[in-house]
Amino acid sequence: MIIDGNKGLRAAVDKNWPGIEVQRCTVHKLRNLERHTPRHALEEVKSDYHRIIQAESLEQARKVYREFIVKWKKLAPKVVGSLEEAGEELLTFYGFPNSQWKSLRTTNAIERLNGEFRRRVKTQGSLPSAQAAEFLLFGLIISGQIQMRRIDGWRDLKQMTLSKAA
């Protein structure tokens, strides 16, 4: 499950899918870090953060994560607090095949779909029911007005599922 930092969403995930692996959206977390970063240090914090989420392995990411905390603890404690709030959930994607990492790091795919759907619904004013919303979404997808794309590495995911079932 890929989520942003919304506490209500996190609680809903825990309630409905206990034990599921959760990946925090790295784009949302970067935005949070930027809000707490002094202007003069913004580019350096972003660069250090990208070293975490673009590491070549989980071990390297954890090492860079620890270095980030040591480096910024005194200089920008709110930045470190925000990073630590997400913790290991920023690194969940490292447990999946490398081909999926780009897609698993962010909620961008679903946010793009939501944005397109909202843009189309705006012309309707409101929809009378959840079923009407589902019908509209299905119609937009089936007609090609909203395009879905496969997640990078989807074939690897299918192979993972088959090997776990065996």
Buried (B, 14 or more C-beta within 10 A) or exposed (E): BBBBBEEEEBEEBEEEEEEEEBBBBBBBBBEBBBEBBEEEBEEBBBEBBEBBBBBEEBEBBBBBBEEBBEBBEEEBEBBBEBBEEBEEBBBBBBEBBEBBBBBBBBBBBEBBBEEBBEEBBEEEEEBEEEEEBEEBBEEBBEEEEBEEEEBBBEEBBEEBEEEEEE
